[in-house]
Amino acid sequence: MKASEAAEVIDAISRSMRENPTQFHFTVNVAGPSTPVHGGGIGASFPRGGGGIGTAMTGPNVLLSSADITIAQGRGTRAFVQKLEELASALADLAQQLRSPQPDRPRIERLVASMTGTWVPGVVTSVVGKVVSMAMGSGRS
């Protein structure tokens, strides 16, 4: 594979991330107390109990509402979109290096390595790693 062809593949990935960031989905599971909700409730409440007059209350005091979840989802989405934008920028830098008459090999290696073993979807790291490997091993064009 020519370096220019690898750059086109990487540009397409970067463009796809910017144009459609919701193509990637992450599931977050929360561990902790749970309770069934009957009658269409909007959350759960675990009031503290115990103690008597003049003593401290003991036990958990947990409140959870759908509003809390919505706020957390909004923050998570914004953070995720920001991370995707950073990844798209790194991919654009990588493509630019591949098009360069004198690519900075250590920089290319750092960019590829920075994606490996992180939150970056495996399909992205494997495709990027493979096309860069093929391009760098096959000479310039």
VOBA-1610 file (N, C-alpha, C; in pm, whole numbers, padded with zeros to 5 digits, always signed):
BEGIN
Met+00085-00117+00000Met+00000+00000+00000Met+00089+00123+00000Lys+00055+00218-00083Lys+00129+00343-00089Lys+00091+00429+00030Ala+00184+00514+00070Ala+00159+00604+00183Ala+00042+00698+00154Ser+00028+00741+00029Ser-00083+00830-00006Ser-00217+00757+00007Glu-00220+00629-00024Glu-00343+00551-00008Glu-00377+00532+00140Ala-00275+00507+00220Ala-00296+00493+00364Ala-00350+00624+00422Ala-00296+00735+00376Ala-00342+00866+00422Ala-00489+00886+00387Glu-00532+00841+00270Glu-00673+00853+00230Glu-00763+00771+00322Val-00720+00650+00356Val-00798+00565+00447Val-00811+00632+00584Ile-00701+00684+00634Ile-00700+00750+00766Ile-00784+00877+00763Asp-00777+00952+00654Asp-00862+01071+00640Asp-01010+01033+00641Ala-01044+00923+00576Ala-01184+00879+00573Ala-01233+00843+00714Ile-01148+00779+00794Ile-01183+00745+00932Ile-01204+00873+01012Ser-01110+00966+00998Ser-01119+01093+01070Ser-01246+01169+01032Arg-01274+01176+00905Arg-01393+01245+00855Arg-01520+01179+00909Ser-01522+01048+00909Ser-01637+00973+00957Ser-01664+01001+01105Met-01557+01011+01184Met-01573+01040+01327Met-01630+01179+01350Arg-01582+01273+01272Arg-01630+01411+01288Arg-01775+01425+01242Glu-01810+01357+01134Glu-01944+01371+01078Glu-02048+01289+01153Asn-02007+01177+01213Asn-02102+01090+01279Asn-02043+01031+01408Pro-02024+01114+01511Pro-01962+01063+01634Pro-02048+00961+01707Thr-02178+00958+01680Thr-02265+00864+01750Thr-02259+00722+01694Gln-02172+00698+01595Gln-02159+00563+01543Gln-02092+00470+01645Phe-02027+00528+01745Phe-01965+00449+01850Phe-02050+00458+01976His-02071+00347+02041His-02154+00343+02161His-02076+00275+02273Phe-02083+00332+02391Phe-02022+00273+02508Phe-02131+00250+02611Thr-02122+00140+02682Thr-02218+00109+02787Thr-02149+00125+02920Val-02214+00196+03009Val-02161+00215+03144Val-02256+00149+03241Asn-02204+00061+03323Asn-02283-00004+03426Asn-02245+00054+03560Val-02346+00084+03641Val-02322+00140+03773Val-02349+00031+03876Ala-02252+00009+03963Ala-02268-00089+04070Ala-02313-00016+04195Gly-02401-00077+04268Gly-02448-00016+04391Gly-02589-00060+04421Pro-02652+00002+04519Pro-02787-00039+04556Pro-02886-00016+04443Ser-02982-00104+04434Ser-03087-00084+04336Ser-03218-00126+04399Thr-03325-00077+04343Thr-03457-00112+04395Thr-03554-00115+04279Pro-03649-00208+04283Pro-03750-00205+04177Pro-03840-00084+04196Val-03887-00028+04086Val-03976+00087+04092Val-04114+00041+04044His-04214+00069+04124His-04351+00032+04089His-04433+00159+04073Gly-04523+00159+03980Gly-04614+00271+03966Gly-04556+00390+03892Gly-04453+00369+03809Gly-04401+00478+03726Gly-04316+00579+03800Gly-04246+00538+03903Gly-04159+00630+03977Gly-04047+00682+03890Ile-03986+00792+03930Ile-03879+00853+03850Ile-03743+00833+03912Gly-03732+00757+04018Gly-03603+00737+04080Gly-03616+00647+04200Ala-03517+00652+04284Ala-03516+00569+04403Ala-03467+00652+04520Ser-03517+00620+04637Ser-03474+00689+04758Ser-03446+00584+04864Phe-03331+00594+04925Phe-03293+00503+05033Phe-03269+00589+05157Pro-03371+00616+05237Pro-03352+00704+05353Pro-03267+00637+05460Arg-03196+00720+05535Arg-03115+00669+05645Arg-03207+00628+05759Gly-03163+00532+05834Gly-03243+00486+05947Gly-03154+00457+06065Gly-03214+00446+06181Gly-03139+00409+06300Gly-03118+00527+06391Gly-03061+00499+06507Gly-03034+00605+06603Gly-03161+00649+06674Gly-03145+00715+06780Gly-03258+00766+06856Gly-03235+00912+06885Ile-03315+00967+06972Ile-03301+01108+07008Ile-03162+01132+07063Gly-03094+01230+07005Gly-02960+01265+07051Gly-02849+01178+06994Thr-02879+01087+06907Thr-02774+01003+06848Thr-02765+01032+06699Ala-02654+00995+06643Ala-02633+01016+06499Ala-02708+00909+06420Met-02752+00949+06303Met-02819+00854+06215Met-02716+00761+06154Thr-02755+00641+06126Thr-02666+00547+06062Thr-02733+00492+05937Gly-02655+00440+05847Gly-02708+00380+05726Gly-02692+00471+05607Pro-02719+00416+05491Pro-02699+00495+05368Pro-02810+00597+05348Asn-02776+00704+05281Asn-02874+00804+05237Asn-02847+00828+05089Val-02920+00758+05004Val-02895+00762+04861Val-03020+00813+04792Leu-03004+00912+04708Leu-03114+00964+04626Leu-03070+00959+04481Leu-03155+00908+04397Leu-03123+00898+04255Leu-03248+00932+04177Ser-03235+01023+04084Ser-03351+01060+04003Ser-03313+01054+03856Ser-03413+01057+03771Ser-03385+01057+03627Ser-03313+01185+03586Ala-03333+01294+03660Ala-03262+01419+03628Ala-03112+01401+03648Asp-03071+01333+03756Asp-02929+01307+03781Asp-02868+01228+03665Ile-02942+01129+03620Ile-02893+01044+03511Ile-02880+01125+03383Thr-02978+01208+03353Thr-02974+01290+03232Thr-02855+01385+03234Ile-02829+01448+03347Ile-02713+01538+03359Ile-02584+01461+03335Ala-02572+01343+03398Ala-02451+01262+03381Ala-02434+01218+03236Gln-02544+01181+03171Gln-02536+01140+03031Gln-02491+01257+02943Gly-02542+01376+02971Gly-02503+01494+02893Gly-02355+01523+02906Arg-02305+01517+03029Arg-02162+01540+03052Arg-02078+01433+02985Gly-02123+01309+02996Gly-02051+01199+02933Gly-02047+01213+02782Thr-02157+01251+02723Thr-02163+01269+02578Thr-02068+01380+02534Arg-02070+01493+02605Arg-01980+01604+02568Arg-01833+01561+02579Ala-01799+01489+02686Ala-01661+01444+02703Ala-01622+01346+02593Phe-01714+01258+02557Phe-01686+01159+02454Phe-01667+01226+02318Val-01753+01323+02285Val-01740+01394+02157Val-01607+01470+02153Gln-01566+01526+02267Gln-01437+01595+02272Gln-01323+01496+02247Lys-01330+01379+02307Lys-01225+01278+02286Lys-01223+01233+02140Leu-01341+01217+02079Leu-01344+01180+01938Leu-01283+01288+01851Glu-01307+01414+01886Glu-01248+01525+01810Glu-01095+01522+01822Glu-01045+01494+01943Glu-00900+01484+01963Glu-00843+01368+01880Leu-00915+01257+01876Leu-00870+01142+01797Leu-00872+01177+01648Ala-00977+01244+01603Ala-00985+01283+01462Ala-00870+01375+01424Ser-00833+01465+01514Ser-00719+01554+01490Ser-00588+01476+01482Ala-00572+01378+01572Ala-00451+01295+01568Ala-00445+01216+01438Leu-00559+01168+01392Leu-00563+01095+01265Leu-00528+01186+01148Ala-00577+01309+01152Ala-00544+01405+01046Ala-00394+01433+01045Asp-00334+01446+01163Asp-00189+01467+01173Asp-00114+01347+01116Leu-00164+01228+01147Leu-00102+01106+01097Leu-00108+01101+00943Ala-00224+01134+00888Ala-00238+01135+00742Ala-00145+01238+00678Gln-00132+01353+00742Gln-00043+01457+00692Gln+00102+01407+00692Gln+00141+01338+00798Gln+00276+01283+00805Gln+00300+01181+00693Leu+00198+01100+00665Leu+00213+00999+00559Leu+00226+01064+00421Arg+00167+01180+00404Arg+00177+01251+00275Arg+00307+01331+00262Ser+00373+01353+00372Ser+00493+01435+00372Ser+00605+01369+00291Pro+00683+01452+00219Pro+00797+01395+00145Pro+00899+01330+00238Gln+00907+01382+00361Gln+00997+01323+00460Gln+00920+01303+00590Pro+00844+01194+00599Pro+00763+01172+00719Pro+00849+01153+00843Asp+00798+01199+00953Asp+00865+01185+01083Asp+00823+01050+01142Arg+00904+00947+01116Arg+00870+00811+01160Arg+00845+00801+01311Pro+00931+00860+01395Pro+00902+00852+01539Pro+00767+00914+01576Arg+00734+01023+01509Arg+00604+01087+01536Arg+00490+00996+01492Ile+00503+00936+01376Ile+00401+00842+01328Ile+00385+00727+01426Glu+00497+00672+01471Glu+00491+00561+01567Glu+00425+00604+01698Arg+00455+00726+01744Arg+00392+00777+01868Arg+00242+00794+01850Leu+00201+00848+01736Leu+00059+00869+01711Leu-00017+00736+01710Val+00040+00637+01643Val-00025+00506+01638Val-00026+00442+01777Ala+00087+00451+01847Ala+00095+00392+01981Ala+00001+00459+02080Ser-00024+00589+02062Ser-00111+00661+02156Ser-00255+00612+02149Met-00292+00545+02043Met-00429+00494+02028Met-00444+00352+02082Thr-00334+00281+02090Thr-00337+00140+02127Thr-00357+00122+02277Gly-00446+00032+02314Gly-00468+00001+02455Gly-00541+00112+02530Thr-00614+00196+02458Thr-00688+00306+02521Thr-00837+00288+02492Trp-00911+00392+02510Trp-01055+00391+02484Trp-01088+00385+02335Val-00990+00410+02250Val-01013+00415+02106Val-01068+00279+02059Pro-01178+00282+01984Pro-01238+00156+01937Pro-01136+00069+01864Gly-01141-00059+01893Gly-01046-00154+01835Gly-01044-00155+01685Val-01158-00133+01622Val-01163-00130+01476Val-01076-00017+01422Val-01072+00095+01492Val-00992+00209+01448Val-00842+00178+01465Thr-00804+00129+01584Thr-00662+00102+01607Thr-00610-00007+01514Ser-00691-00109+01487Ser-00642-00216+01401Ser-00628-00171+01257Val-00726-00095+01206Val-00717-00047+01067Val-00603+00052+01052Val-00594+00148+01144Val-00487+00248+01137Val-00351+00181+01146Gly-00336+00092+01243Gly-00207+00022+01259Gly-00168-00055+01135Lys-00266-00123+01075Lys-00237-00205+00957Lys-00200-00120+00836Val-00278-00014+00808Val-00247+00067+00689Val-00116+00143+00706Val-00087+00188+00827Val+00041+00257+00850Val+00157+00158+00832Ser+00141+00039+00887Ser+00245-00063+00874Ser+00269-00097+00727Met+00161-00112+00652Met+00175-00145+00510Met+00240-00030+00433Ala+00200+00093+00465Ala+00253+00209+00394Ala+00401+00233+00426Met+00435+00220+00552Met+00574+00247+00592Met+00667+00135+00548Gly+00613+00018+00526Gly+00697-00093+00484Gly+00711-00105+00334Ser+00625-00033+00259Ser+00625-00051+00114Ser+00688+00063+00036Gly+00748+00157+00106Gly+00810+00268+00034Gly+00716+00385+00022Arg+00762+00489-00039Arg+00688+00617-00045Arg+00619+00635-00180Ser+00509+00710-00174Ser+00446+00753-00298Ser+00348+00863-00268
//
